[in-house]
Amino acid sequence: MKKILTTLYVTNPKAYLKLDGGNIVVTSNHETVAKLPLISFEGIVTFGYPGASPGLMRYCLEHNVALSFLSETGQFCGRLTGELNGNVLLRRAQYRVADSETEALQLAKAFLIGKLFNQRWVLARAKRDHSLVVSATQLDAAIQQLREGLQALKKVNDATTLRGIEGNTARAYFSVFGELILQQQSEFSFSDRSRRPPLDRTNALLSYAYTLLAHDCAAALEAVGLDAYVGFLHTDRPGRTSLALDLMEELRSVFADRFVLTLINKRMVRKRDFMSQEDGAVLLTEQGRRTVLAAWQDRRSEQLVHPFLKEKIQWGLVPHVQALLLARYLRGDIDAYPPFLWK
């Protein structure tokens, strides 16, 4: 089993990255802030960076350390990766399936089955564990809509209907997401999902967690030799890692959403960790990002029994395992792609 390594997150928008031997040196205003051995990292994510040295970039390319550049607010800017792993036959199989409406639809359905199944599980568990403080009536209604959505997916024959089911069930899920916020309810009130930009603190956390999850999924896909930019559910768009967005659909609720709820309900983040902009956008402060990133690393190291493999792994390896299963399906080693169905 692959060993999970650490991702280095550089949140200082004034940080410059350079190479010193086998170490990465982080400087700010020409002063060294940190010096860390690069062998410990599988990826580097920078937020609002002023630059990285050519030497560091070459090291990352040669040693398959993914170097991702995000804006200070967490918007994806670009990604530097080395030579693709795997072989050209795997990627040719991926492109062939992506070009086939019928075959691509089957994979898209599998991703959405995982998404709806896991969303329903998150709501059902909240109802069971917190029955005295949540609205069972509202949760039951959303759970029923997700159940009906799962049944409808089995009969879908076209992408338009598929996306309609996805949209309807997403609205049902997020219509009751605020019920899962048990602490700091006035500071983290939630009514609906807002993305660009996030308009409240809970949405800011969700968007940030989804950015981190997308990075992990893209790295996992590239590690097994797949092209993270060619998806089956999400259509091709320049600069968008569509397959990473596909893969993360089934992991959003059980990984990212539960992570956000833990941050809020355990008071790991507070009102002071956010700032508002003139256009209404609500963003994490630098200290808030540090808090979230530290908790994200801890979350990735927690263990679970994978529902398909029946093996104990770390949560941070779940994207890698799902990417491997997807590659095995595309190669013809297994008859169907098994989505991550958490229980």
C-alpha positions as CSV (number, residue, x, y, z in Angstrom):
1,M,0.0,0.0,0.0
2,K,1.2,3.5,-0.8
3,K,2.6,5.4,2.1
4,I,0.9,8.7,2.8
5,L,3.3,11.7,2.8
6,T,2.7,15.2,3.9
7,T,1.6,18.1,1.7
8,L,3.3,21.4,2.4
9,Y,0.9,24.4,2.5
10,V,2.5,27.8,2.3
11,T,-0.1,30.4,3.4
12,N,2.1,33.5,3.6
13,P,1.3,35.5,0.5
14,K,4.8,37.1,0.5
15,A,6.7,33.8,0.7
16,Y,9.3,32.9,-1.9
17,L,10.3,29.2,-2.3
18,K,13.8,28.0,-3.3
19,L,16.0,24.9,-3.2
20,D,18.9,24.4,-0.9
21,G,20.4,20.9,-1.4
22,G,17.5,18.5,-0.6
23,N,15.6,21.1,1.3
24,I,12.9,23.7,0.5
25,V,13.6,27.1,1.9
26,V,10.7,29.5,2.5
27,T,11.7,33.1,2.7
28,S,9.7,36.3,3.3
29,N,11.1,39.8,2.9
30,H,14.5,38.1,2.2
31,E,14.5,36.4,5.6
32,T,14.3,32.6,6.1
33,V,11.0,31.5,7.5
34,A,11.4,27.7,7.3
35,K,13.8,25.1,5.9
36,L,12.4,21.6,5.5
37,P,13.6,18.4,3.8
38,L,11.8,17.9,0.5
39,I,11.9,14.1,0.9
40,S,9.0,14.4,3.4
41,F,6.6,15.9,1.0
42,E,4.4,14.6,-1.9
43,G,3.1,18.0,-2.8
44,I,3.5,21.7,-2.2
45,V,0.5,24.1,-2.3
46,T,1.1,27.9,-2.2
47,F,-1.4,30.7,-1.7
48,G,-0.7,34.0,-3.3
49,Y,3.0,33.3,-3.9
50,P,5.5,35.8,-5.3
51,G,7.7,33.2,-6.9
52,A,9.5,29.8,-6.8
53,S,13.1,29.3,-7.9
54,P,13.8,27.3,-11.2
55,G,15.9,24.9,-9.1
56,L,13.0,24.1,-6.9
57,M,10.7,23.6,-9.9
58,R,13.2,21.3,-11.5
59,Y,13.5,19.2,-8.3
60,C,9.7,18.9,-8.1
61,L,9.5,17.8,-11.7
62,E,12.2,15.2,-11.3
63,H,10.9,13.8,-8.0
64,N,7.2,13.9,-8.8
65,V,6.4,16.5,-6.1
66,A,3.3,18.3,-7.3
67,L,3.6,22.1,-7.0
68,S,0.3,23.9,-7.1
69,F,-0.3,27.6,-7.2
70,L,-3.5,29.1,-5.7
71,S,-4.5,32.7,-5.2
72,E,-4.5,34.1,-1.8
73,T,-8.2,33.4,-1.6
74,G,-7.8,29.8,-2.6
75,Q,-8.7,30.0,-6.4
76,F,-6.7,27.5,-8.5
77,C,-4.2,29.1,-10.7
78,G,-2.0,26.3,-12.0
79,R,-0.1,23.1,-11.3
80,L,3.4,21.9,-12.1
81,T,3.9,18.1,-12.4
82,G,6.5,15.9,-13.8
83,E,6.3,13.0,-16.3
84,L,3.0,11.1,-16.1
85,N,3.2,7.7,-14.4
86,G,1.6,4.6,-15.9
87,N,1.5,4.0,-19.6
88,V,0.0,5.5,-22.7
89,L,-2.4,2.5,-23.1
90,L,-4.2,3.5,-19.9
91,R,-4.6,7.1,-21.0
92,R,-5.8,6.0,-24.4
93,A,-8.4,3.9,-22.7
94,Q,-9.4,6.9,-20.6
95,Y,-9.8,9.1,-23.7
96,R,-11.8,6.5,-25.5
97,V,-14.3,6.1,-22.7
98,A,-14.5,9.9,-22.3
99,D,-15.4,10.2,-26.0
100,S,-18.1,7.5,-25.7
101,E,-21.4,9.0,-24.4
102,T,-22.6,5.5,-23.3
103,E,-19.4,4.5,-21.4
104,A,-18.8,8.0,-19.9
105,L,-22.4,8.0,-18.7
106,Q,-21.9,4.7,-16.8
107,L,-18.9,6.2,-14.9
108,A,-20.7,9.5,-14.3
109,K,-23.5,7.5,-12.8
110,A,-21.1,5.6,-10.5
111,F,-19.6,8.8,-9.2
112,L,-23.1,10.3,-8.5
113,I,-24.3,7.1,-6.9
114,G,-21.4,7.4,-4.4
115,K,-22.2,11.1,-3.9
116,L,-25.9,10.6,-3.1
117,F,-25.3,7.5,-1.1
118,N,-22.8,9.3,1.1
119,Q,-24.9,12.4,1.5
120,R,-27.8,10.3,2.6
121,W,-25.6,8.6,5.1
122,V,-24.3,11.9,6.6
123,L,-27.9,13.1,7.1
124,A,-29.1,9.8,8.5
125,R,-26.2,9.6,11.0
126,A,-26.9,13.2,12.1
127,K,-30.5,12.3,12.7
128,R,-29.5,9.2,14.7
129,D,-26.8,10.8,16.8
130,H,-28.5,14.2,17.5
131,S,-32.2,13.4,17.4
132,L,-32.9,15.9,20.2
133,V,-31.5,18.9,18.5
134,V,-32.1,18.4,14.8
135,S,-35.3,18.6,12.8
136,A,-36.1,14.9,12.0
137,T,-38.9,16.0,9.7
138,Q,-36.7,18.1,7.5
139,L,-33.9,15.6,7.5
140,D,-36.3,12.8,6.6
141,A,-37.6,14.8,3.6
142,A,-34.1,15.4,2.3
143,I,-33.1,11.7,2.9
144,Q,-36.2,10.6,0.9
145,Q,-35.2,12.9,-2.0
146,L,-31.7,11.4,-2.0
147,R,-33.2,7.9,-1.9
148,E,-35.4,8.7,-4.9
149,G,-32.5,10.3,-6.7
150,L,-30.5,7.1,-6.3
151,Q,-33.3,5.0,-7.7
152,A,-33.7,7.4,-10.6
153,L,-30.0,7.2,-11.4
154,K,-30.4,3.5,-12.2
155,K,-32.7,4.4,-15.1
156,V,-30.9,7.4,-16.6
157,N,-29.9,7.1,-20.2
158,D,-28.6,10.6,-21.0
159,A,-26.3,13.2,-19.4
160,T,-28.9,16.0,-19.2
161,T,-31.2,13.9,-17.0
162,L,-28.3,12.9,-14.9
163,R,-27.3,16.5,-14.2
164,G,-30.9,17.3,-13.4
165,I,-30.9,14.6,-10.7
166,E,-27.6,15.9,-9.4
167,G,-28.9,19.4,-9.2
168,N,-32.1,18.5,-7.4
169,T,-30.5,16.3,-4.9
170,A,-27.8,18.8,-4.2
171,R,-30.4,21.4,-3.4
172,A,-32.2,18.9,-1.1
173,Y,-29.0,18.1,0.8
174,F,-27.8,21.7,1.3
175,S,-31.3,22.8,2.3
176,V,-30.8,20.9,5.6
177,F,-27.1,21.2,5.9
178,G,-27.6,24.0,8.5
179,E,-29.3,21.4,10.7
180,L,-25.9,19.7,11.2
181,I,-24.3,22.8,12.6
182,L,-24.8,22.3,16.4
183,Q,-22.5,24.9,17.8
184,Q,-21.8,28.6,17.0
185,Q,-25.1,28.6,15.0
186,S,-25.3,32.4,14.9
187,E,-21.7,32.8,13.6
188,F,-22.0,29.9,11.1
189,S,-25.6,30.2,10.0
190,F,-26.2,28.4,6.6
191,S,-29.1,28.7,4.2
192,D,-27.8,27.6,0.9
193,R,-24.6,26.9,-1.1
194,S,-22.8,30.0,-2.5
195,R,-19.6,29.5,-4.4
196,R,-18.1,32.4,-6.3
197,P,-17.8,34.0,-4.0
198,P,-18.8,32.3,-0.7
199,L,-21.1,34.6,1.1
200,D,-20.9,33.3,4.6
201,R,-18.4,31.6,6.9
202,T,-19.7,28.0,6.4
203,N,-19.6,28.4,2.6
204,A,-16.0,29.8,2.9
205,L,-15.0,26.7,4.8
206,L,-16.8,24.4,2.3
207,S,-15.1,26.0,-0.7
208,Y,-11.7,25.9,1.0
209,A,-12.1,22.2,1.9
210,Y,-13.2,21.3,-1.7
211,T,-10.1,23.1,-3.0
212,L,-7.9,20.9,-0.8
213,L,-9.8,17.8,-1.7
214,A,-9.6,18.5,-5.5
215,H,-5.8,18.9,-5.1
216,D,-5.5,15.5,-3.4
217,C,-7.7,13.9,-6.0
218,A,-5.7,15.4,-8.9
219,A,-2.4,14.2,-7.3
220,A,-3.8,10.7,-6.8
221,L,-5.0,10.4,-10.5
222,E,-1.7,11.6,-11.8
223,A,0.1,9.2,-9.5
224,V,-1.6,6.2,-11.1
225,G,-1.1,7.5,-14.7
226,L,-4.5,9.0,-15.5
227,D,-5.1,12.4,-17.0
228,A,-6.7,14.6,-14.3
229,Y,-8.0,17.0,-16.9
230,V,-10.2,14.5,-18.9
231,G,-13.4,13.7,-17.0
232,F,-16.6,11.7,-17.5
233,L,-19.1,13.7,-15.4
234,H,-17.5,17.1,-15.7
235,T,-16.9,18.3,-19.2
236,D,-13.6,19.4,-20.6
237,R,-12.6,23.0,-19.8
238,P,-9.1,24.5,-20.2
239,G,-7.3,24.6,-16.9
240,R,-9.9,22.5,-15.1
241,T,-9.0,19.1,-13.6
242,S,-12.4,17.6,-14.6
243,L,-11.5,14.0,-13.6
244,A,-10.4,15.2,-10.2
245,L,-13.8,16.9,-9.8
246,D,-15.5,13.6,-10.8
247,L,-13.5,11.6,-8.3
248,M,-14.1,14.0,-5.4
249,E,-17.9,13.9,-5.9
250,E,-18.3,10.7,-3.9
251,L,-15.9,12.1,-1.2
252,R,-17.3,15.6,-0.7
253,S,-19.8,14.8,2.1
254,V,-18.0,12.1,4.0
255,F,-14.6,13.8,3.8
256,A,-14.9,17.5,3.2
257,D,-18.4,18.3,4.6
258,R,-17.8,16.3,7.8
259,F,-14.5,17.9,8.2
260,V,-16.1,21.4,8.0
261,L,-18.7,20.4,10.5
262,T,-16.0,19.2,12.9
263,L,-14.2,22.5,12.6
264,I,-17.4,24.4,13.5
265,N,-18.9,22.1,16.1
266,K,-15.7,21.6,18.0
267,R,-15.0,25.3,17.9
268,M,-11.7,24.8,16.1
269,V,-12.5,27.9,14.0
270,R,-14.2,31.1,15.2
271,K,-15.6,34.3,13.8
272,R,-12.2,35.9,14.1
273,D,-10.8,33.5,11.5
274,F,-12.8,35.2,8.7
275,M,-12.9,38.5,6.9
276,S,-15.5,40.1,4.7
277,Q,-14.8,42.0,1.4
278,E,-16.7,44.8,-0.2
279,D,-18.3,42.5,-2.8
280,G,-19.8,40.4,0.0
281,A,-17.3,37.6,-0.2
282,V,-16.3,35.9,3.1
283,L,-12.8,34.5,3.2
284,L,-10.5,32.9,5.7
285,T,-7.8,35.0,7.3
286,E,-4.2,33.8,7.1
287,Q,-4.4,32.5,10.6
288,G,-7.7,30.8,9.8
289,R,-6.1,29.0,6.8
290,R,-3.3,27.8,9.0
291,T,-5.8,26.4,11.5
292,V,-7.8,24.6,8.8
293,L,-4.7,23.2,7.0
294,A,-3.3,21.8,10.3
295,A,-6.6,20.1,11.0
296,W,-6.8,18.8,7.4
297,Q,-3.4,17.1,7.8
298,D,-4.6,15.5,11.0
299,R,-7.8,14.4,9.2
300,R,-5.8,12.8,6.4
301,S,-3.9,10.7,8.9
302,E,-6.9,9.2,10.6
303,Q,-7.7,5.6,9.7
304,L,-10.7,3.7,8.3
305,V,-11.6,0.4,6.8
306,H,-12.1,0.9,3.1
307,P,-15.6,-0.4,2.2
308,F,-14.5,-2.2,-1.0
309,L,-11.0,-3.4,-0.2
310,K,-11.9,-4.2,3.5
311,E,-8.4,-3.0,4.4
312,K,-7.4,-0.4,7.0
313,I,-6.0,2.7,5.4
314,Q,-5.6,6.4,6.1
315,W,-8.3,8.8,4.9
316,G,-5.6,10.6,3.0
317,L,-5.1,7.5,0.8
318,V,-8.8,7.2,-0.1
319,P,-8.4,9.3,-3.3
320,H,-5.4,7.2,-4.3
321,V,-7.3,3.9,-3.8
322,Q,-10.3,5.2,-5.8
323,A,-7.9,6.4,-8.6
324,L,-6.3,2.9,-8.6
325,L,-9.8,1.2,-8.9
326,L,-10.7,3.6,-11.7
327,A,-7.5,2.7,-13.5
328,R,-8.2,-1.0,-13.1
329,Y,-11.6,-0.6,-14.5
330,L,-10.4,1.4,-17.5
331,R,-7.7,-1.3,-18.2
332,G,-10.4,-4.0,-18.1
333,D,-9.2,-5.7,-14.9
334,I,-12.5,-5.3,-13.1
335,D,-16.0,-5.2,-14.6
336,A,-17.2,-1.9,-13.0
337,Y,-15.8,1.0,-11.1
338,P,-16.8,0.6,-7.4
339,P,-17.6,4.1,-5.9
340,F,-16.6,4.8,-2.3
341,L,-19.8,4.0,-0.3
342,W,-19.2,4.9,3.3
343,K,-21.1,3.3,6.2
